[in-house]
């Protein structure tokens, strides 16, 4: 494993506050396309559904999800689909060739590979997510409507990635969101799937720890707590450590944010203690919150 880890420069960030902004969960253009079902959309749906490499599952792709992908193709974020990268209880991630809009986001001349994260609606079970949803003003009034919960969750993940990136935390660059589909930067496929920190031998744990704790502090200063941070949600991309899976991240105003932050600190400190470092949960928490009163 490489011994150098790069930190991203901090950019100007707005004060925490977007957690109070209303998330629009009304029908999107994808829903309207699905209802209209014109010839071009029907042909697109059949082509994708019949593509062996895409391995379409009925529990993941309803008509409106196909329509969301269709809209993202029209908007230039996707050119061609690849195969599945990962599958989970709540979402599947697929590789795809990005279009001109994706290249523009990454400031590239050639079309990049992108990750397409498709959240399940029909099969989603949000009982494990209630702790992250309850207390977030953006989810008030949604109740138990799965479609609205998923749409709000995906938009929340996009917003969390944007805020983290602006705070100088290396995360996959978000590109577009449509209904239950999120398009973002794809990391690691050139040389195989990007390895999680849990899967590699950390030759320089001191430097890795310094980078991750700085990321945690930048997130906190930007008003965010990851909420599920551990060696399983940090990947190695070249010489960079990249934080992933920010869908569940909450703001510091969330009633459970302190509990989540303390858990993150324990998970991270425990991992590096196993790497031989003399670090404590309390020291990491104090660094992240800039609490040096003791």
N, C-alpha and C positions, 0 to 999 in steps of 0.2 A: 504493500500500500504506500502511496506517495506520502512524503513527510511534510508537505506544504499544503496549507489550506488557505484559500483566499477569502477575504471579507469584502463584501460589496460596499461601495461608498454610500454614505447616508445622503438622501435627498431631502429637500424641504418637504415637510408633511403638514397637513392640516391638523388642527386640534381634534381630539376625539369628539365624535358627534354624529357620525353617520348612522349609529345604532338607533337614532331617534327618527330617521327617515323612513317613511312608509315604503314597503316593498309591494309593487304592483303584482298581484297574483290573478288578475283577470285574464281572460282568454288572450293568447298571443297570436301572432301571425300564423304560427304553426297550427294552432287549432282551427283557424279559418281556412287554411290550405287543406287540412284534413277533411273538413266538412265539404269543401268545394270539390275536391277530388277530380281535377281536370285530367286530361289525357297525359300531359307531361308528368304530372306528379304520379299518376298510376303506373306509368312506365318506369319511373325512377324507383318507386316502391318495389316493383317486381324485380328489377335488376339487382337491387341491394338484397332483397329477401332471398334470391336465388344464388347469391355469391357464396361459394363454399368457404372461402377464407374468412368471411365475416361471421359465420356461425350464428345466425340470428336465432334468438330465443323468443318465444311468444310472450314470456313473462317480462321481457325487457322492452320489446318494440311493439307498441300499439300504433295505430295510424297517425296519431299526432306526433309521436316520436319520429316516425319516418318523415313527417312533414317538417319537423324541426331540423333534421339532417338536410332535407331538401332546401330549406331556407338558408342554412349555413353554406351549402354549395353555391346557391345563387349569390350570396353575399361575398363569396371569394375566400372563405376560411377553410374550405375543404375542396380538394380536387378529386382524390381517389381514396378509397378505403383499403386498409390493410386488415390484419387479423387481431385477435384479442391479445391484450397484454396481461390483464389480470381480471379476475371475477371476484365479486364480493356479495355480501348479503344485500347491500343497498345500491351498489353500482357496479357496472362493468366498464373497463377502460380498453379502448381500441387504438391502434395506430392508424394514421392516415397521412396522405400527402396533402399538405396545406396549399391553399391557393394564394393569389396575389395579395389579398388582405392580410393573411397570416405572415407573408414575407414582409409586408410593410410594418407590421407590429414589431417584428424582430429586426427591422432595418437590414434585410437581406436581399440580394439580387435574385437568388434562386429560391424556388419554393421549398420551404422546410418540411420536415416530418412534424406532425403534431399529434397530441394525445386527445382523444375524444372520450370524455367521461359521460356515460349515459346512466342516469339514475333510474332505478326501477320505480314505477308508480304502483302498478297492480300488486307487486310482490313485496313492497316496502313494509317493514315493521318498525315503527318509530318508538317502540317502548324503550329501547336502549338509548334513544336520543332525547327523551323527555327532559333530562337534566340540563341539556344544552339549549332546549327550546323554551322551556318554562322560565319566565322572567325576562325574556328578550322581547322588548316592545314591538319588534318587527313581526312577531308571530302572534300577537294578540288578535283575537277575533277570527283566527283561521280555524280553531277548533281541531277536529280530527279529520278534516278533508284531506285525503292523501295527496291529491293532485296539487292543492294549494300549498301544502307543507313542503312537498318536493320542489316546487317552483321557487318558493321562498328560500329553501335551503341552498339550492344551486346558486341563486343570486347572492346569497350571503357568502358562499364559498368564493365566488368571483370577487366580491367586495373585500373579503379578508385577504385574498392573494394580492389584490391591488394595494391595500394599505400596507401589508408586510413588505412588498417590493419597494414602495416609496420610502419606507423606513430604513432601507438598506439591508434587508434580510433576503438572502438568496432563496427564492422559491420559483417554481415553474411560472413562467410569465402567462397570465390569463389573457385570452384573445377575444372570446365571444361567448355569450350565453344565450340560449334560445330554449324556452320552456324547461325541459328536464335534461338538457344537453349542455355540457361545458367543454369548450375547446381551449387547450392550453399548450404551452411549450412541451415538446417531448424530449426527455433527457435519457441518454444512455444506450439507445438501441444500436448505435454504430458499432459498438464493441460488445453487444449483448445487453441484457437487462441491467440497468443501473443497480449496483449492490447497496443494500441497506447497511448502516453502520454495524448492525448486529451480525452481518455476514462476512465481515472482513477482519483481518488482523490489523489492529491500530498500532502502527509503529511509533507514532508520536502522539500519545494520548494527551500530553500537556497542551499542545497546540490545538488539537481537536476540541478539548474542553473549553479553552479560551474562546474559540470561535462560537461554539454553541451557546455558552453563557452570554456572550455579547449579543448574539441573535435574540436570546430570550429577553435581554434588557431592552433592545431596540423595539421588540414587539410590545413590551410593557409600556415603554415610553410613548408608543403610538396608540396606546389604549387597548391592546389585544393580549389575551392569554390563549396559548395554543390549546390547552385542555386535554391533549392526548400525546404529549411529547415524550419520546423515548428513543432508544437506539433503533426502533423499528420504523420511525417516521423521519429519519434523516438518511439521505442517500449520498453516495460519493459520485460526483460527476467531474471527471478530469481531476483538477486540483481543488475543486470546490466542494464544500459540504452544503447540501441543499435540504431545506425543510419542506416536507410534503404533508398532504392531508390536513388542510386548514378548514375543512368544511364545518367542523364542530367548534372552531375557535370562537371564544366569546369576548365581549368587551369588558373592561375593568368595572363597568357599571352593573354587570350581571350579578345577581345575588350569590351565585356559587363561584365567582371568579377567583376568590382567595383560595378556596378549597382546591380548585383545579390547578392553580399556580403552585400550591404546595405539593400537589401530587406530581406535577411536571418536574419540580426541583428534586423531589425524591427519586423519580425514575432516572433522571439524568445523572445525578450525583452517585446513585447506586451503580450505574453502569461504569462510570469512570473509577469508582472504588475497586471494581472488579478488574480494572486495567492497571491497578497499582497506585492510583493517585490518593493522596490524603486530603479528601474533600468531604464536606458535610452538607446535608440538606440546608441547614440554617445559614451557612456561609453563602451558598448559592442564592438562596432566597433574598438575603440582604443585598447581594450584588445586583440582582435583577431589579429590586425595588429601590435601590440606592439608599437603603436604610443603614447608615453607619453610626446610628446613635449609641449602639452598644460598644 
